[in-house]
Amino acid sequence: MKKPVTGVGLGFRREMLDELRQHDLSTIDFFEIAPENWLCAGGRYASSLREFTECFPFTCHGLSLSIGSVDPLDTALLHSIRHFMAEHDIALYTEHLSWCSHNGHLYDLLPIPCTDEAVMWVSQRVKQVQDILQMPIGLENASYYFSPPGSHMSEQEFISAIVRESGCYLHLDVNNIYVNSQNFSFDPIAYMKALPLEKTRYMHVAGHYVENDGLIVDTHGAAVIDPVWALLETTYDLLGDATPCPPICLERDFNFPALSELLAEIAHIRAIQGQTINQREARS
């Protein structure tokens, strides 16, 4: 059994395999993987994955569960994920609080109306997922580009209610909060303060893209920018002394730079974590 996931991780991508093998990876504490992209992998890709899962802890971050959809849950997928996680000794699974299917996959992560009915619907589905995987899961606050009609509570109230009702934990994506706050003109710190931060067990940080009209798109295809770094520092302050620094993954899905640049971002995250730990120890 590998050590629990802690510290700072990096998204695991096929495109990075050769360079990963050529670098000192001692500053990477874990890797994150999208199980749907690897469930059917065979041959050299399966061997490559085994090569890394035998040396590093891994986490799973799903892409297609569609927890908010009215379509039936894909229980066959969930059983495959459970087997995959057992095979590679993975003990942490998170998904997006969104929906992405309607009689088939839509390939977009869409927002859920924030209603009492949706709280109960999503929570019941989360409980079913947790029963199949035999573990609590994390739900990630998602980026979105329109406000779904019919909402009668804030997104923060919606997330809090689902975490409370389902028993899942919070997967806190700092970049998603920044992106949404800029696109919809709200205070990201006030937003974050209204979340159940004490339930945070996993985090993401990433870069994004700004369209010509100013719309910010959560692409994971660029370096993290200074305002997001600043928001990450504030996030650790808000988590409070009673909440250990949760493991955090640097996401990068395309436009891959030299690995040294990603390792520099990881070092930046680690420095922010270290600053937080030092501040907490000084107060104790």
Residue frames relative to the residue before (quaternion, step in Angstrom):
aa qw qx qy qz dx dy dz
M 1.0000 0.0000 0.0000 0.0000 0.00 0.00 0.00
K 0.3553 -0.7401 0.5322 0.2069 3.57 -0.75 1.06
K 0.6586 -0.5021 0.3851 0.4072 3.53 -1.30 0.34
P 0.5967 -0.5443 0.4341 0.3990 3.60 -1.20 0.46
V 0.5602 -0.6008 0.4516 0.3483 3.55 -1.21 0.54
T 0.1291 0.7629 -0.6214 0.1230 3.54 -0.83 1.08
G 0.7516 0.4510 -0.2642 0.4023 3.55 -1.32 0.04
V 0.6821 -0.4719 0.3953 0.3946 3.52 -1.13 -0.84
G 0.0900 -0.8152 0.5720 0.0123 3.56 -0.86 1.00
L 0.3128 -0.7233 0.5913 0.1714 3.52 -1.42 0.09
G 0.5298 -0.6143 0.4793 0.3351 3.55 -1.10 0.69
F 0.3231 -0.7557 0.5466 0.1605 3.57 -0.92 0.98
R 0.0304 0.8187 -0.5658 0.0931 3.58 -0.54 1.23
R 0.5833 -0.5988 0.4223 0.3504 3.57 -1.04 0.78
E 0.6467 0.5617 -0.3198 0.4051 3.55 0.99 -0.90
M 0.7064 0.4767 -0.2503 0.4594 3.57 1.18 -0.49
L 0.4183 0.7655 -0.4416 0.2096 3.59 1.24 -0.28
D 0.6840 0.4945 -0.3115 0.4366 3.59 0.74 -0.99
E 0.6981 0.4642 -0.2874 0.4631 3.57 0.87 -0.91
L 0.5960 0.5631 -0.3661 0.4401 3.59 1.06 -0.65
R 0.6645 0.5145 -0.3067 0.4469 3.56 1.01 -0.80
Q 0.7125 0.4792 -0.2472 0.4490 3.58 1.15 -0.58
H 0.6980 0.4631 -0.2622 0.4791 3.61 1.26 -0.12
D 0.5169 -0.5574 0.5417 0.3586 3.48 -1.38 0.27
L 0.1331 -0.8297 0.5415 0.0254 3.57 -0.49 1.21
S 0.3168 0.8010 -0.4686 0.1961 3.57 1.22 0.31
T 0.6604 0.4960 -0.3214 0.4632 3.62 1.18 -0.37
I 0.6005 0.5121 -0.3679 0.4917 3.60 1.28 0.02
D 0.2852 -0.7949 0.5155 0.1448 3.58 -0.61 1.14
F 0.7966 -0.0605 0.0647 0.5980 3.58 1.10 -0.63
F 0.3057 -0.7094 0.5930 0.2273 3.54 -1.36 0.12
E 0.2709 -0.7314 0.6016 0.1724 3.54 -1.25 0.58
I 0.0905 -0.8101 0.5792 0.0062 3.54 -0.97 0.89
A 0.3479 -0.6824 0.5952 0.2429 3.56 -1.17 0.65
P 0.3706 -0.7797 0.4391 0.2487 3.63 -0.20 1.17
E 0.6017 0.5870 -0.3706 0.3950 3.60 1.01 -0.71
N 0.6729 0.5072 -0.2945 0.4508 3.60 1.12 -0.63
W 0.7708 0.3571 -0.1697 0.4996 3.59 1.23 -0.29
L 0.4479 0.7250 -0.4482 0.2698 3.61 1.20 -0.25
C 0.7814 0.3096 -0.1585 0.5180 3.59 0.94 -0.85
A 0.3814 0.7369 -0.4851 0.2761 3.58 1.22 0.21
G 0.0254 -0.7855 0.6184 0.0002 3.52 -1.04 0.84
G 0.7448 0.4382 -0.2693 0.4252 3.53 -1.28 -0.23
R 0.8486 -0.1523 0.1058 0.4954 3.54 -1.03 -0.82
Y 0.6183 0.5360 -0.3682 0.4415 3.61 1.08 -0.56
A 0.6391 0.5062 -0.3270 0.4779 3.59 0.99 -0.76
S 0.6511 0.5053 -0.3128 0.4720 3.58 1.01 -0.79
S 0.6425 0.5225 -0.3234 0.4579 3.57 1.01 -0.79
L 0.6431 0.5124 -0.3310 0.4630 3.56 0.95 -0.82
R 0.6534 0.5076 -0.3149 0.4650 3.58 0.90 -0.90
E 0.5939 0.5820 -0.3528 0.4291 3.58 1.04 -0.76
F 0.7464 0.3941 -0.2226 0.4879 3.58 0.94 -0.87
T 0.6574 0.5065 -0.3384 0.4436 3.63 0.96 -0.71
E 0.6114 0.5355 -0.3593 0.4587 3.59 1.18 -0.35
C 0.7410 0.4049 -0.2135 0.4914 3.60 1.21 -0.44
F 0.7943 0.2321 -0.0998 0.5526 3.60 1.12 -0.63
P 0.4873 -0.5809 0.5393 0.3663 3.58 -1.21 0.41
F 0.1498 -0.7699 0.6148 0.0824 3.57 -1.18 0.64
T 0.1774 -0.7216 0.6501 0.1586 3.52 -1.35 0.38
C 0.3147 -0.7219 0.5799 0.2087 3.57 -1.29 0.38
H 0.0318 -0.7670 0.6408 0.0000 3.54 -0.98 0.97
G 0.2780 -0.8248 0.4749 0.1298 3.54 -0.25 1.30
L 0.3395 -0.7612 0.5336 0.1436 3.51 -1.29 0.57
S 0.8369 0.2727 -0.0604 0.4707 3.57 0.98 -0.77
L 0.3435 0.7592 -0.5002 0.2355 3.62 1.13 0.36
S 0.1558 -0.8299 0.5192 0.1317 3.60 1.15 -0.66
I 0.0063 0.8719 -0.4891 0.0214 3.53 0.87 1.06
G 0.7271 0.4363 -0.2520 0.4663 3.60 1.10 -0.53
S 0.4829 0.6919 -0.4251 0.3277 3.59 1.25 -0.03
V 0.4519 -0.6422 0.5344 0.3128 3.55 -1.31 0.31
D 0.4758 0.6398 -0.4532 0.3986 3.60 1.26 -0.02
P 0.5866 -0.5568 0.4282 0.4031 3.63 -1.10 0.47
L 0.5583 -0.5847 0.4622 0.3643 3.55 -1.13 0.61
D 0.4244 -0.6774 0.5401 0.2633 3.54 -1.12 0.74
T 0.1292 -0.8391 0.5256 0.0545 3.56 0.23 1.28
A 0.5816 0.5641 -0.3844 0.4425 3.59 1.11 -0.54
L 0.6314 0.5162 -0.3239 0.4795 3.58 1.02 -0.80
L 0.6651 0.5166 -0.3103 0.4410 3.57 0.89 -0.91
H 0.6517 0.4923 -0.3227 0.4783 3.59 0.97 -0.76
S 0.6246 0.5205 -0.3378 0.4741 3.59 1.07 -0.68
I 0.6480 0.5080 -0.3144 0.4724 3.58 1.00 -0.82
R 0.6264 0.5299 -0.3426 0.4576 3.58 0.97 -0.79
H 0.6613 0.4948 -0.3044 0.4745 3.58 0.94 -0.87
F 0.6439 0.5314 -0.3122 0.4534 3.57 0.97 -0.90
M 0.6735 0.4946 -0.2993 0.4606 3.57 0.92 -0.90
A 0.6453 0.5053 -0.3221 0.4739 3.58 1.01 -0.75
E 0.6397 0.5467 -0.3215 0.4341 3.56 0.98 -0.87
H 0.7897 0.2928 -0.1399 0.5206 3.57 1.01 -0.85
D 0.4769 -0.7130 0.4199 0.2964 3.58 1.25 0.45
I 0.3546 0.7173 -0.5013 0.3293 3.57 0.90 1.05
A 0.1308 -0.8466 0.5157 0.0144 3.57 -0.69 1.10
L 0.7149 0.3844 -0.2573 0.5244 3.61 1.21 0.22
Y 0.0140 0.7935 -0.6047 0.0667 3.57 -0.82 1.09
T 0.0065 0.7832 -0.6214 0.0222 3.55 -0.96 0.94
E 0.1128 -0.7719 0.6218 0.0688 3.53 -1.32 0.39
H 0.5820 -0.5809 0.4448 0.3550 3.55 -1.34 0.22
L 0.3726 -0.6785 0.5804 0.2527 3.54 -1.08 0.74
S 0.4546 0.6341 -0.4554 0.4288 3.53 0.27 1.37
W 0.2784 -0.7179 0.5810 0.2638 3.54 -1.27 -0.32
C 0.0640 -0.8198 0.5689 -0.0154 3.57 -1.07 0.70
S 0.7126 0.3867 -0.2772 0.5156 3.58 1.11 0.57
H 0.1293 0.7301 -0.6683 0.0601 3.50 -1.29 0.61
N 0.7832 -0.1863 0.0470 0.5914 3.54 -0.04 1.36
G 0.7849 -0.0719 0.0213 0.6151 3.57 1.05 0.81
H 0.5903 -0.6037 0.4070 0.3484 3.54 -1.22 0.48
L 0.3369 -0.7687 0.5256 0.1390 3.52 -1.08 0.93
Y 0.3435 -0.7795 0.4610 0.2486 3.59 1.30 -0.25
D 0.6546 0.3767 -0.3480 0.5555 3.55 1.15 0.71
L 0.3423 -0.7056 0.5798 0.2209 3.57 -1.15 0.71
L 0.0867 -0.8481 0.5223 -0.0207 3.55 -0.26 1.32
P 0.5236 -0.6678 0.4304 0.3076 3.60 -1.05 0.75
I 0.3969 -0.7036 0.5510 0.2093 3.52 -1.25 0.63
P 0.4957 -0.6272 0.4884 0.3499 3.65 -0.91 0.72
C 0.3632 -0.7504 0.5158 0.1976 3.57 -0.84 0.99
T 0.2641 0.7571 -0.5394 0.2572 3.55 0.11 1.35
D 0.6394 -0.5086 0.4025 0.4129 3.56 -1.29 0.31
E 0.6345 0.5369 -0.3325 0.4457 3.57 1.01 -0.80
A 0.6669 0.4935 -0.3029 0.4690 3.58 0.97 -0.83
V 0.5818 0.5656 -0.3745 0.4487 3.59 1.09 -0.65
M 0.7063 0.4543 -0.2731 0.4693 3.58 0.79 -0.99
W 0.6392 0.5310 -0.3268 0.4501 3.60 1.00 -0.81
V 0.6937 0.4600 -0.2784 0.4792 3.57 0.80 -1.01
S 0.6562 0.5260 -0.3255 0.4322 3.60 0.88 -0.87
Q 0.6353 0.5190 -0.3297 0.4673 3.57 1.01 -0.78
R 0.6687 0.4869 -0.3014 0.4742 3.58 0.99 -0.80
V 0.6128 0.5336 -0.3500 0.4662 3.59 1.04 -0.70
K 0.6403 0.5200 -0.3264 0.4616 3.59 0.94 -0.84
Q 0.6417 0.5161 -0.3243 0.4655 3.58 1.01 -0.78
V 0.6321 0.5193 -0.3240 0.4751 3.59 1.01 -0.81
Q 0.6816 0.4935 -0.2928 0.4541 3.56 0.89 -0.93
D 0.6078 0.5411 -0.3503 0.4638 3.58 1.09 -0.62
I 0.6853 0.4772 -0.2893 0.4679 3.58 0.94 -0.87
L 0.7320 0.4124 -0.2380 0.4873 3.59 0.87 -0.91
Q 0.2848 -0.7909 0.4853 0.2406 3.57 1.30 -0.38
M 0.6824 0.3651 -0.3116 0.5513 3.54 0.93 1.00
P 0.5201 -0.5778 0.4943 0.3890 3.59 -1.18 0.35
I 0.2500 -0.7559 0.5855 0.1527 3.56 -1.10 0.66
G 0.3823 -0.6880 0.5562 0.2667 3.54 -1.32 0.15
L 0.2005 -0.7534 0.6123 0.1312 3.56 -1.14 0.69
E 0.3042 -0.7768 0.5361 0.1288 3.53 -0.86 1.08
N 0.4410 -0.6356 0.5648 0.2873 3.55 -1.05 0.82
A 0.2574 -0.8278 0.4879 0.1024 3.55 -0.51 1.21
S 0.4729 -0.5925 0.5504 0.3498 3.54 -1.33 0.28
Y 0.0183 -0.7945 0.6069 -0.0050 3.58 -1.13 0.60
Y 0.3039 -0.7844 0.5262 0.1247 3.55 -1.23 0.53
F 0.7426 0.1377 -0.1863 0.6284 3.54 1.32 0.33
S 0.4382 -0.6732 0.5270 0.2777 3.56 -1.21 0.51
P 0.3991 -0.7358 0.4817 0.2592 3.61 -0.59 1.04
P 0.4941 -0.6662 0.4649 0.3098 3.61 -0.97 0.76
G 0.7482 0.4450 -0.2968 0.3925 3.52 -1.27 0.42
S 0.4850 0.6768 -0.4451 0.3296 3.60 1.20 -0.15
H 0.0535 -0.7983 0.5985 0.0413 3.57 -1.04 0.78
M 0.6997 0.3069 -0.2856 0.5785 3.58 1.23 0.48
S 0.5843 -0.5700 0.4319 0.3836 3.56 -1.22 0.33
E 0.6298 -0.5275 0.3981 0.4083 3.55 -1.22 0.38
Q 0.6238 0.5402 -0.3450 0.4472 3.59 1.02 -0.74
E 0.6487 0.4970 -0.3129 0.4841 3.60 0.99 -0.82
F 0.6308 0.5461 -0.3173 0.4507 3.56 1.04 -0.84
I 0.6742 0.4815 -0.2916 0.4782 3.57 0.85 -0.98
S 0.6552 0.5237 -0.3145 0.4443 3.58 0.89 -0.93
A 0.6665 0.5094 -0.3057 0.4503 3.57 0.93 -0.89
I 0.6618 0.4964 -0.3140 0.4658 3.60 0.96 -0.81
V 0.6333 0.5181 -0.3351 0.4671 3.59 0.94 -0.82
R 0.6772 0.4916 -0.2881 0.4655 3.58 0.93 -0.92
E 0.7202 0.4652 -0.2613 0.4435 3.59 0.81 -0.99
S 0.7640 0.4087 -0.2045 0.4556 3.60 0.90 -0.91
G 0.4088 -0.7126 0.4796 0.3085 3.58 1.13 -0.56
C 0.4596 0.6549 -0.4725 0.3697 3.59 1.22 0.28
Y 0.4129 -0.6807 0.5269 0.2976 3.56 -1.27 -0.01
L 0.5526 -0.6220 0.4532 0.3198 3.55 -1.32 0.21
H 0.1617 -0.7172 0.6712 0.0945 3.52 -1.01 0.97
L 0.1605 -0.8407 0.5161 0.0338 3.54 -0.23 1.34
D 0.1032 -0.7892 0.6047 0.0299 3.57 -0.60 1.18
V 0.3226 -0.7908 0.4934 0.1647 3.56 -0.35 1.29
N 0.6584 0.5067 -0.3229 0.4533 3.59 0.93 -0.82
N 0.6219 0.5429 -0.3535 0.4399 3.61 0.99 -0.74
I 0.6361 0.5121 -0.3330 0.4714 3.58 1.00 -0.77
Y 0.6500 0.5078 -0.3235 0.4637 3.58 0.92 -0.84
V 0.6552 0.5213 -0.3143 0.4474 3.60 0.85 -0.98
N 0.6954 0.4685 -0.2852 0.4643 3.59 0.79 -0.99
S 0.6484 0.5315 -0.3322 0.4320 3.58 0.98 -0.81
Q 0.6725 0.4769 -0.3003 0.4798 3.57 1.05 -0.69
N 0.6872 0.4857 -0.2893 0.4562 3.58 0.94 -0.82
F 0.7995 0.2673 -0.1236 0.5236 3.59 1.07 -0.73
S 0.4545 -0.7548 0.4042 0.2456 3.57 1.29 0.46
F 0.4800 0.6089 -0.5146 0.3661 3.56 0.50 1.19
D 0.5869 -0.5834 0.4425 0.3456 3.54 -1.31 0.39
P 0.3503 -0.7738 0.4770 0.2259 3.64 -0.40 1.11
I 0.6404 0.5222 -0.3419 0.4474 3.60 1.06 -0.61
A 0.6382 0.5026 -0.3249 0.4842 3.58 0.98 -0.79
Y 0.6125 0.5458 -0.3382 0.4612 3.56 1.04 -0.79
M 0.6946 0.4921 -0.2807 0.4433 3.54 0.79 -1.03
K 0.6330 0.5483 -0.3312 0.4348 3.58 1.01 -0.79
A 0.6819 0.4867 -0.2822 0.4674 3.59 1.17 -0.53
L 0.5613 0.5892 -0.3907 0.4303 3.59 1.28 0.00
P 0.5236 -0.6119 0.4740 0.3561 3.61 -1.21 0.35
L 0.0979 -0.8626 0.4939 0.0491 3.57 0.61 1.18
E 0.5919 0.5837 -0.3696 0.4151 3.59 1.12 -0.54
K 0.6655 0.4795 -0.2919 0.4918 3.59 1.29 -0.31
T 0.4261 0.7066 -0.4655 0.3201 3.61 1.26 0.13
R 0.0077 -0.8071 0.5897 -0.0271 3.56 -0.80 1.06
Y 0.7836 0.1313 -0.0641 0.6038 3.60 1.27 -0.15
M 0.1076 -0.8124 0.5727 0.0221 3.57 -1.11 0.70
H 0.1934 -0.7386 0.6332 0.1268 3.52 -1.38 0.38
V 0.0292 0.7343 -0.6765 -0.0478 3.50 -1.33 0.45
A 0.0540 0.8119 -0.5726 0.1001 3.58 -0.99 0.80
G 0.4861 -0.6105 0.5286 0.3339 3.51 -1.41 -0.04
H 0.1975 -0.7756 0.5901 0.1062 3.55 -1.31 0.17
Y 0.4043 -0.6948 0.5444 0.2398 3.55 -1.36 0.01
V 0.2403 -0.7617 0.5857 0.1380 3.58 -1.03 0.82
E 0.3597 -0.7377 0.5362 0.1973 3.58 -0.69 1.14
N 0.6865 -0.4937 0.3444 0.4079 3.58 -1.28 0.33
D 0.7011 0.4491 -0.2705 0.4833 3.58 1.10 -0.63
G 0.6363 -0.5609 0.3169 0.4243 3.58 1.30 0.12
L 0.4894 0.6504 -0.4449 0.3735 3.60 1.23 -0.21
I 0.2548 -0.7595 0.5822 0.1389 3.57 -0.91 0.95
V 0.1439 -0.7968 0.5858 0.0353 3.55 -0.82 1.07
D 0.3938 -0.7309 0.5201 0.2003 3.53 -0.84 1.07
T 0.0317 0.8708 -0.4861 0.0656 3.58 0.33 1.29
H 0.2363 -0.7607 0.5499 0.2510 3.60 1.09 -0.70
G 0.5633 0.6279 -0.3685 0.3908 3.57 1.13 0.58
A 0.7182 0.3564 -0.2325 0.5505 3.58 1.22 0.37
A 0.6457 -0.5073 0.3970 0.4101 3.54 -1.32 0.16
V 0.5666 -0.5655 0.4742 0.3664 3.56 -1.24 0.48
I 0.3080 -0.7698 0.5324 0.1706 3.60 -0.90 0.90
D 0.7177 -0.4906 0.2937 0.3974 3.55 -1.25 0.47
P 0.6643 0.4940 -0.3495 0.4387 3.68 0.79 -0.77
V 0.6456 0.4972 -0.3307 0.4760 3.60 1.08 -0.61
W 0.5963 0.5308 -0.3626 0.4809 3.60 1.07 -0.67
A 0.6590 0.5084 -0.3131 0.4573 3.59 0.90 -0.89
L 0.6519 0.5032 -0.3154 0.4716 3.58 1.00 -0.81
L 0.6092 0.5405 -0.3542 0.4596 3.59 1.06 -0.66
E 0.6324 0.5195 -0.3337 0.4678 3.60 0.95 -0.82
T 0.6583 0.5005 -0.3043 0.4729 3.57 0.95 -0.88
T 0.6032 0.5714 -0.3513 0.4315 3.57 1.05 -0.78
Y 0.6759 0.4821 -0.3047 0.4668 3.58 0.85 -0.91
D 0.6114 0.5342 -0.3503 0.4669 3.59 1.07 -0.66
L 0.6967 0.4850 -0.2744 0.4518 3.57 0.93 -0.92
L 0.5744 0.5967 -0.3881 0.4041 3.59 1.09 -0.56
G 0.3607 -0.7868 0.4434 0.2328 3.57 1.16 -0.52
D 0.6821 -0.5248 0.3441 0.3754 3.50 -1.28 0.46
A 0.6698 0.5314 -0.3099 0.4158 3.58 1.05 -0.70
T 0.6988 0.4310 -0.2608 0.5078 3.61 1.23 -0.36
P 0.3700 -0.7231 0.5296 0.2445 3.62 -0.54 1.08
C 0.6001 -0.5440 0.4213 0.4079 3.58 -1.18 0.45
P 0.3217 -0.7605 0.5210 0.2161 3.64 -0.45 1.11
P 0.5856 -0.5374 0.4426 0.4152 3.61 -1.15 0.38
I 0.1098 -0.8001 0.5894 0.0204 3.55 -1.02 0.83
C 0.2179 -0.7848 0.5727 0.0931 3.55 -0.98 0.92
L 0.3194 -0.6935 0.6151 0.1965 3.53 -1.07 0.86
E 0.2113 -0.7941 0.5610 0.0998 3.57 -0.63 1.15
R 0.1531 0.7365 -0.6538 0.0812 3.55 -1.09 0.81
D 0.1233 -0.8544 0.5048 0.0099 3.56 -0.41 1.27
F 0.7873 -0.0476 0.0169 0.6144 3.62 1.18 -0.37
N 0.7195 0.3564 -0.3334 0.4941 3.58 -1.34 0.10
F 0.1151 0.8461 -0.5129 0.0881 3.54 0.97 0.88
P 0.2808 -0.7436 0.5788 0.1822 3.59 -0.81 0.96
A 0.6966 -0.3545 0.3452 0.5195 3.55 -1.25 -0.28
L 0.5867 -0.6039 0.4023 0.3595 3.57 -1.01 0.81
S 0.5745 0.6007 -0.3808 0.4052 3.58 1.09 -0.62
E 0.6358 0.5219 -0.3336 0.4606 3.62 1.07 -0.66
L 0.6515 0.4880 -0.3154 0.4877 3.59 1.01 -0.74
L 0.6395 0.5142 -0.3284 0.4678 3.58 1.00 -0.73
A 0.6132 0.5316 -0.3484 0.4690 3.59 1.12 -0.60
E 0.6410 0.4996 -0.3278 0.4817 3.60 1.04 -0.73
I 0.6178 0.5309 -0.3373 0.4719 3.57 1.05 -0.74
A 0.6402 0.5185 -0.3212 0.4670 3.58 1.00 -0.82
H 0.6235 0.5332 -0.3341 0.4641 3.59 1.08 -0.73
I 0.6373 0.5120 -0.3240 0.4761 3.59 0.94 -0.85
R 0.6652 0.5095 -0.3075 0.4509 3.57 0.89 -0.95
A 0.6290 0.5305 -0.3352 0.4588 3.59 1.04 -0.73
I 0.6421 0.5051 -0.3215 0.4787 3.59 1.01 -0.80
Q 0.6337 0.5161 -0.3281 0.4737 3.59 0.98 -0.80
G 0.6643 0.5159 -0.3032 0.4480 3.57 0.91 -0.93
Q 0.6267 0.5305 -0.3230 0.4705 3.56 1.04 -0.80
T 0.6479 0.5189 -0.3104 0.4632 3.56 0.99 -0.85
I 0.6641 0.5039 -0.3026 0.4620 3.57 0.89 -0.94
N 0.6503 0.5161 -0.3187 0.4574 3.58 0.95 -0.85
Q 0.6499 0.5168 -0.3153 0.4595 3.57 0.97 -0.85
R 0.6541 0.5087 -0.3152 0.4625 3.58 1.01 -0.81
E 0.6576 0.5033 -0.3167 0.4625 3.57 0.95 -0.84
A 0.6377 0.5327 -0.3305 0.4477 3.59 1.05 -0.71
R 0.6863 0.4802 -0.2810 0.4685 3.56 1.12 -0.66
S 0.6368 0.5684 -0.3266 0.4059 3.59 1.19 -0.50
